[in-house]
Amino acid sequence: MAEAGTAAGSAATVLPEPVRQRVLSLAAQALGQLPATDIPPPLRRFASFAPGKRAKLSASVLGPILETDEHFRRMVGFEVRREHPELADAVAEGVAVPAAEPVEVAALAYLLRPDDWEKLVAAAAQIVPEPVKTDDQAISRLADQLDQARTETRQVRERLREQVSELKAENTTLRRKLNEARQRITGLQQNLELRTAEAESADERVDAARADVDRELRRLRARITELEAVEHAARRTAGQERELASTRTRLLLDTLVEAAAGLRRELALPPGGELRPADTVAGVEPSAAPVGRSAPDDDPALFDELLALPQVHLIVDGYNVTKTAWPTSPLHSQRQRLVTALGALVAQRRVEVTVVFDGAELSGPVQLNSPRGVRVRFSPAGVIADEVIRQLVRAEPPGRPVVVVSSDREVADSIKSLGARALSAATLISRIGRA
């Protein structure tokens, strides 16, 4: 390897200039095709250049590296052989190609290094360029054209000098006008900045005033809304109280009138005054008897008798009944079956019916098709259905017959103390089954 490197160095020193230029051109073209790992570090920055620019800028570095770096020269020779396969194969195998240019053959021989590469380089060095034939008439004609071109150039230069002088004078005038315009613009900008600052200050004052007005307007509107809400609540409360009192009074009067008319017909009482002789005798009066006749709560005939009472209000403990009648059905199915059956009962007997379900059983919004005449209520959050039933009983005027269907003993005992009649869930289920 040392002898090969010495031979390469000595050969490189005698490369003819045409051969050297061709070697650098071929090597620069191959440089763009090599992997970065096969390119010496000084040449890597030239690899991304265009081929012409790469050959021109890397010549001073590429030549010495080709002389000293055997591996790089071989990689370049491999790429060159791929680009010029026929001529390169002939040179590498020592086959003479008479039609080929000696400079091209010498450059390929230098890169591929066949056995006789030094002879090929030397042969290219012995080629003497043909002498250039001179033509006196052509030289004279070219000299005349050169003198004419110089004269024209001198005239053009003088015209350009005059134009440059005119342009300089015009430029001076324009510069003066530009300075004057800049001064006016500066003054206008200062005036604009002053006016802008005044406008911004005025805008800030206007915004502050508008904000104060908006705050006061919002406060007044909130106050008006609050007063309207109070007034509306007061009116609604008063209206509800009046409506509730009127309803309770009407129901009580209707109950008393129908009860009195029924008793009068049943007893065949003659018309007369309200006071009776026995009313003048003092004594302790007994407690009021429960609604309807004294019969067991599960008496089948008792349910129909109670529904026949005038203005009776039937209150049903919803889940107490449905979980007794249909314990395996989903809750939504239980609710719908109960209110549907009660709707048929209302259509038959024309009674007021209210069904109360426990709101704690709900997992979301309830979708329920309630028949006409059946009122459905769910207990509010934190309130059980038993308490809602008691509230419904308390809401009725004293004397109106109220029947509560529930097998809950606590509910039955509490509503009895309020003057209502309690029936078991089995009684209602039996009546629904007969319907």
VEXLUM-701013 format. One record per residue (C-alpha): residue in one letter; x, y, z. Coordinates in nm, 2 decimals, decimal comma. Example, Ala and Ser with C-alpha at 12.3 -4.5 7.8 and 13.67 -1.06 7.14 Angstrom:
# VEXLUM-701013
  res      c1      c2      c3
    A    1,23   -0,45    0,78
    S    1,37   -0,11    0,71
//
This chain:
# VEXLUM-701013
  res      c1      c2      c3
    M    0,00    0,00    0,00
    A    0,28    0,24    0,07
    E    0,43    0,17   -0,27
    A    0,09    0,23   -0,43
    G    0,05    0,56   -0,24
    T    0,40    0,67   -0,35
    A    0,32    0,58   -0,71
    A    0,00    0,77   -0,69
    G    0,16    1,07   -0,55
    S    0,43    1,08   -0,82
    A    0,18    1,02   -1,09
    A   -0,04    1,30   -0,96
    T    0,24    1,54   -0,98
    V    0,28    1,49   -1,36
    L   -0,09    1,48   -1,45
    P   -0,15    1,70   -1,75
    E   -0,38    1,99   -1,69
    P   -0,66    1,86   -1,92
    V   -0,64    1,52   -1,74
    R   -0,64    1,68   -1,40
    Q   -0,95    1,89   -1,48
    R   -1,13    1,58   -1,62
    V   -1,04    1,38   -1,30
    L   -1,18    1,65   -1,08
    S   -1,50    1,68   -1,29
    L   -1,56    1,30   -1,27
    A   -1,48    1,29   -0,89
    A   -1,71    1,59   -0,82
    Q   -1,99    1,43   -1,01
    A   -1,95    1,10   -0,81
    L   -1,92    1,29   -0,48
    G   -2,30    1,36   -0,49
    Q   -2,38    0,99   -0,53
    L   -2,17    0,86   -0,24
    P   -2,31    0,79    0,12
    A   -2,20    1,04    0,38
    T   -2,00    0,77    0,56
    D   -1,78    0,72    0,26
    I   -1,70    1,09    0,21
    P   -1,40    1,24    0,39
    P   -1,51    1,51    0,64
    P   -1,35    1,80    0,44
    L   -1,56    1,71    0,14
    R   -1,90    1,64    0,31
    R   -2,01    2,01    0,29
    F   -1,97    2,00   -0,09
    A   -2,18    1,69   -0,14
    S   -2,51    1,88   -0,14
    F   -2,39    2,14   -0,40
    A   -2,49    2,14   -0,76
    P   -2,25    1,94   -0,98
    G   -2,09    2,25   -1,15
    K   -2,06    2,44   -0,83
    R   -1,93    2,13   -0,65
    A   -1,65    2,08   -0,90
    K   -1,55    2,44   -0,89
    L   -1,55    2,49   -0,51
    S   -1,41    2,15   -0,41
    A   -1,12    2,14   -0,66
    S   -0,86    2,26   -0,41
    V   -0,96    1,99   -0,16
    L   -1,07    1,71   -0,38
    G   -0,74    1,67   -0,57
    P   -0,51    1,62   -0,27
    I   -0,76    1,38   -0,11
    L   -0,78    1,17   -0,43
    E   -0,40    1,15   -0,42
    T   -0,38    1,03   -0,06
    D   -0,70    0,85    0,03
    E   -0,70    0,52   -0,15
    H   -1,04    0,41   -0,02
    F   -1,21    0,73   -0,13
    R   -1,05    0,71   -0,48
    R   -1,18    0,35   -0,51
    M   -1,53    0,46   -0,42
    V   -1,51    0,74   -0,67
    G   -1,38    0,49   -0,93
    F   -1,68    0,26   -0,86
    E   -1,93    0,54   -0,91
    V   -1,75    0,66   -1,23
    R   -1,75    0,31   -1,36
    R   -2,13    0,29   -1,31
    E   -2,18    0,62   -1,49
    H   -1,95    0,52   -1,79
    P   -1,97    0,14   -1,80
    E   -1,85    0,06   -2,15
    L   -1,54    0,29   -2,16
    A   -1,46    0,23   -1,79
    D   -1,48   -0,15   -1,83
    A   -1,25   -0,13   -2,14
    V   -0,99    0,08   -1,95
    A   -1,01   -0,14   -1,64
    E   -0,95   -0,45   -1,85
    G   -0,67   -0,30   -2,05
    V   -0,86   -0,31   -2,38
    A   -0,77   -0,03   -2,63
    V   -1,04    0,20   -2,75
    P   -0,91    0,39   -3,05
    A   -1,21    0,61   -3,09
    A   -1,19    0,73   -2,73
    E   -1,04    1,07   -2,63
    P   -0,69    1,02   -2,47
    V   -0,78    1,27   -2,19
    E   -1,10    1,07   -2,10
    V   -0,90    0,74   -2,11
    A   -0,62    0,89   -1,89
    A   -0,87    1,03   -1,63
    L   -1,05    0,69   -1,60
    A   -0,72    0,51   -1,58
    Y   -0,61    0,74   -1,30
    L   -0,93    0,67   -1,10
    L   -0,96    0,29   -1,18
    R   -0,58    0,22   -1,17
    P   -0,54   -0,07   -1,42
    D   -0,19   -0,22   -1,46
    D   -0,09    0,02   -1,74
    W   -0,26    0,33   -1,60
    E    0,07    0,53   -1,58
    K    0,13    0,47   -1,96
    L   -0,22    0,59   -2,04
    V   -0,16    0,91   -1,84
    A    0,18    0,96   -2,00
    A    0,03    0,91   -2,35
    A   -0,22    1,18   -2,28
    A    0,06    1,41   -2,16
    Q    0,25    1,36   -2,50
    I   -0,04    1,49   -2,70
    V    0,06    1,83   -2,85
    P   -0,23    2,07   -2,91
    E   -0,27    2,17   -3,27
    P   -0,13    2,52   -3,33
    V   -0,39    2,79   -3,38
    K   -0,40    2,93   -3,73
    T   -0,40    3,30   -3,73
    D   -0,61    3,51   -3,98
    D   -0,47    3,87   -4,03
    Q   -0,78    3,99   -4,20
    A   -1,00    3,86   -3,92
    I   -0,77    4,02   -3,66
    S   -0,78    4,35   -3,85
    R   -1,16    4,33   -3,87
    L   -1,19    4,24   -3,50
    A   -0,95    4,53   -3,42
    D   -1,18    4,77   -3,62
    Q   -1,48    4,64   -3,44
    L   -1,30    4,68   -3,11
    D   -1,22    5,04   -3,19
    Q   -1,57    5,11   -3,29
    A   -1,70    4,94   -2,98
    R   -1,46    5,15   -2,76
    T   -1,58    5,47   -2,94
    E   -1,94    5,38   -2,88
    T   -1,87    5,29   -2,52
    R   -1,70    5,62   -2,47
    Q   -2,00    5,81   -2,61
    V   -2,24    5,60   -2,40
    R   -2,03    5,67   -2,10
    E   -2,05    6,04   -2,16
    R   -2,43    6,02   -2,20
    L   -2,45    5,82   -1,89
    R   -2,24    6,08   -1,70
    E   -2,48    6,35   -1,81
    Q   -2,78    6,15   -1,71
    V   -2,61    6,07   -1,37
    S   -2,55    6,45   -1,32
    E   -2,92    6,52   -1,40
    L   -3,03    6,23   -1,17
    K   -2,81    6,36   -0,89
    A   -2,96    6,71   -0,92
    E   -3,31    6,56   -0,93
    N   -3,21    6,34   -0,64
    T   -3,10    6,64   -0,44
    T   -3,43    6,81   -0,51
    L   -3,62    6,50   -0,41
    R   -3,42    6,46   -0,10
    R   -3,50    6,82    0,00
    K   -3,87    6,77   -0,07
    L   -3,86    6,44    0,12
    N   -3,71    6,61    0,42
    E   -3,98    6,87    0,41
    A   -4,25    6,60    0,38
    R   -4,09    6,41    0,67
    Q   -4,10    6,72    0,89
    R   -4,47    6,78    0,80
    I   -4,54    6,41    0,86
    T   -4,36    6,43    1,20
    G   -4,57    6,74    1,29
    L   -4,89    6,56    1,18
    Q   -4,80    6,25    1,37
    Q   -4,73    6,45    1,69
    N   -5,07    6,63    1,64
    L   -5,23    6,29    1,58
    E   -5,08    6,14    1,89
    L   -5,20    6,43    2,09
    R   -5,55    6,41    1,95
    T   -5,55    6,03    2,00
    A   -5,45    6,06    2,36
    E   -5,73    6,32    2,41
    A   -5,98    6,09    2,24
    E   -5,86    5,79    2,45
    S   -5,90    5,99    2,76
    A   -6,25    6,10    2,66
    D   -6,33    5,73    2,57
    E   -6,21    5,62    2,91
    R   -6,43    5,88    3,08
    V   -6,73    5,78    2,87
    D   -6,66    5,41    2,94
    A   -6,64    5,48    3,31
    A   -6,97    5,68    3,30
    R   -7,13    5,41    3,09
    A   -7,01    5,14    3,34
    D   -7,16    5,34    3,63
    V   -7,49    5,38    3,44
    D   -7,49    5,01    3,36
    R   -7,42    4,91    3,72
    E   -7,70    5,13    3,84
    L   -7,93    5,01    3,57
    R   -7,85    4,64    3,66
    R   -7,91    4,72    4,03
    L   -8,25    4,88    3,95
    R   -8,35    4,60    3,72
    A   -8,25    4,34    3,98
    R   -8,45    4,54    4,24
    I   -8,75    4,56    4,00
    T   -8,72    4,18    3,93
    E   -8,70    4,11    4,30
    L   -9,01    4,33    4,38
    E   -9,20    4,17    4,09
    A   -9,11    3,82    4,21
    V   -9,23    3,92    4,56
    E   -9,55    4,06    4,42
    H   -9,61    3,76    4,20
    A   -9,54    3,52    4,49
    A   -9,77    3,72    4,72
    R  -10,05    3,72    4,45
    R  -10,00    3,35    4,38
    T  -10,00    3,26    4,75
    A  -10,31    3,47    4,81
    G  -10,48    3,33    4,51
    Q  -10,39    2,97    4,60
    E  -10,51    3,03    4,96
    R  -10,84    3,17    4,83
    E  -10,88    2,90    4,58
    L  -10,79    2,63    4,83
    A  -11,03    2,78    5,09
    S  -11,30    2,80    4,83
    T  -11,24    2,44    4,72
    R  -11,24    2,31    5,07
    T  -11,55    2,49    5,15
    R  -11,73    2,38    4,84
    L  -11,62    2,02    4,89
    L  -11,74    2,03    5,25
    L  -12,07    2,19    5,15
    D  -12,12    1,94    4,87
    T  -12,04    1,66    5,11
    L  -12,28    1,79    5,38
    V  -12,56    1,86    5,13
    E  -12,54    1,52    4,96
    A  -12,51    1,34    5,30
    A  -12,80    1,54    5,44
    A  -13,01    1,47    5,13
    G  -12,93    1,10    5,15
    L  -13,01    1,08    5,52
    R  -13,33    1,27    5,46
    R  -13,44    1,03    5,19
    E  -13,33    0,72    5,39
    L  -13,50    0,83    5,71
    A  -13,80    0,99    5,53
    L  -13,76    1,30    5,76
    P  -14,02    1,57    5,73
    P  -13,89    1,92    5,67
    G  -13,84    2,11    6,00
    G  -13,60    2,33    6,20
    E  -13,25    2,25    6,29
    L  -13,30    2,24    6,67
    R  -13,44    1,93    6,84
    P  -13,56    1,89    7,20
    A  -13,29    1,65    7,28
    D  -13,03    1,91    7,18
    T  -13,12    2,11    7,50
    V  -13,00    1,83    7,73
    A  -12,63    1,87    7,83
    G  -12,39    1,58    7,81
    V  -12,06    1,45    7,67
    E  -12,08    1,37    7,30
    P  -11,90    1,06    7,16
    S  -11,61    1,07    6,92
    A  -11,70    1,07    6,55
    A  -11,73    0,72    6,39
    P  -11,50    0,63    6,10
    V  -11,61    0,69    5,75
    G  -11,85    0,42    5,63
    R  -11,99    0,13    5,82
    S  -11,79   -0,05    6,09
    A  -11,66   -0,35    5,90
    P  -11,32   -0,52    5,86
    D  -11,07   -0,35    5,63
    D  -11,05   -0,65    5,40
    D  -11,43   -0,68    5,35
    P  -11,48   -0,69    4,97
    A  -11,81   -0,51    4,98
    L  -11,67   -0,23    5,20
    F  -11,46   -0,08    4,92
    D  -11,76   -0,03    4,68
    E  -11,96    0,12    4,97
    L  -11,69    0,37    5,05
    L  -11,65    0,47    4,68
    A  -12,03    0,54    4,68
    L  -11,99    0,80    4,95
    P  -12,05    1,16    4,82
    Q  -11,73    1,35    4,73
    V  -11,51    1,07    4,85
    H  -11,13    1,11    4,79
    L  -10,94    0,79    4,73
    I  -10,56    0,81    4,82
    V  -10,34    0,52    4,72
    D  -10,00    0,43    4,86
    G   -9,85    0,34    4,52
    Y   -9,55    0,12    4,58
    N   -9,73   -0,05    4,88
    V  -10,00   -0,17    4,64
    T   -9,78   -0,25    4,33
    K   -9,51   -0,44    4,52
    T   -9,79   -0,65    4,67
    A   -9,97   -0,71    4,34
    W   -9,68   -0,73    4,09
    P   -9,35   -0,78    4,30
    T   -9,15   -0,92    4,01
    S   -9,23   -0,65    3,75
    P   -9,00   -0,34    3,70
    L   -9,10   -0,03    3,89
    H   -9,20    0,16    3,58
    S   -9,43   -0,13    3,47
    Q   -9,58   -0,14    3,82
    R   -9,66    0,23    3,82
    Q   -9,82    0,22    3,47
    R  -10,03   -0,09    3,55
    L  -10,16    0,07    3,87
    V  -10,26    0,41    3,73
    T  -10,42    0,24    3,42
    A  -10,64    0,02    3,65
    L  -10,73    0,33    3,86
    G  -10,82    0,52    3,55
    A  -11,07    0,24    3,47
    L  -11,21    0,27    3,83
    V  -11,25    0,65    3,79
    A  -11,44    0,60    3,47
    Q  -11,68    0,37    3,65
    R  -11,74    0,55    3,98
    R  -11,65    0,92    3,91
    V  -11,43    0,95    4,23
    E  -11,13    1,16    4,30
    V  -10,81    0,95    4,30
    T  -10,46    1,05    4,41
    V  -10,17    0,80    4,38
    V   -9,85    0,87    4,58
    F   -9,51    0,71    4,49
    D   -9,19    0,73    4,70
    G   -8,95    0,97    4,52
    A   -8,65    0,78    4,66
    E   -8,72    0,49    4,42
    L   -8,66    0,72    4,12
    S   -8,33    0,70    3,93
    G   -8,41    0,97    3,68
    P   -8,69    1,16    3,51
    V   -9,03    0,97    3,52
    Q   -9,23    0,91    3,20
    L   -9,58    0,80    3,30
    N   -9,91    0,82    3,10
    S  -10,16    0,92    3,37
    P  -10,52    0,86    3,28
    R  -10,77    1,14    3,31
    G  -10,90    1,18    3,67
    V  -10,60    1,01    3,83
    R  -10,36    1,25    4,01
    V  -10,00    1,11    4,05
    R   -9,75    1,26    4,30
    F   -9,39    1,16    4,38
    S   -9,26    1,25    4,73
    P   -9,00    1,53    4,72
    A   -8,63    1,47    4,80
    G   -8,59    1,39    5,17
    V   -8,97    1,32    5,22
    I   -9,12    0,97    5,22
    A   -9,45    0,89    5,06
    D   -9,62    0,82    5,40
    E   -9,57    1,19    5,49
    V   -9,71    1,31    5,16
    I  -10,02    1,09    5,22
    R  -10,07    1,25    5,56
    Q  -10,04    1,59    5,41
    L  -10,31    1,51    5,16
    V  -10,54    1,39    5,44
    R  -10,48    1,71    5,64
    A  -10,54    1,92    5,34
    E  -10,90    1,80    5,31
    P  -11,17    1,99    5,50
    P  -11,31    1,81    5,81
    G  -11,62    1,60    5,72
    R  -11,52    1,50    5,37
    P  -11,48    1,13    5,33
    V  -11,12    1,03    5,26
    V  -11,01    0,67    5,20
    V  -10,64    0,57    5,21
    V  -10,53    0,23    5,06
    S  -10,22    0,11    5,23
    S  -10,11   -0,21    5,42
    D   -9,86    0,00    5,62
    R   -9,99   -0,02    5,97
    E   -9,82    0,30    6,07
    V   -9,98    0,49    5,78
    A  -10,32    0,34    5,87
    D  -10,30    0,44    6,23
    S  -10,19    0,79    6,16
    I  -10,46    0,87    5,90
    K  -10,73    0,72    6,12
    S  -10,64    0,98    6,39
    L  -10,70    1,25    6,11
    G  -11,05    1,12    6,04
    A  -10,98    0,91    5,72
    R  -11,06    0,55    5,66
    A  -10,78    0,30    5,59
    L  -10,81   -0,01    5,36
    S  -10,56   -0,28    5,29
    A  -10,38   -0,30    4,96
    A  -10,53   -0,65    4,91
    T  -10,88   -0,49    4,90
    L  -10,79   -0,26    4,61
    I  -10,61   -0,54    4,43
    S  -10,91   -0,76    4,46
    R  -11,14   -0,47    4,33
    I  -10,90   -0,41    4,03
    G  -10,90   -0,78    3,95
    R  -11,28   -0,79    3,94
    A  -11,29   -0,49    3,71
//
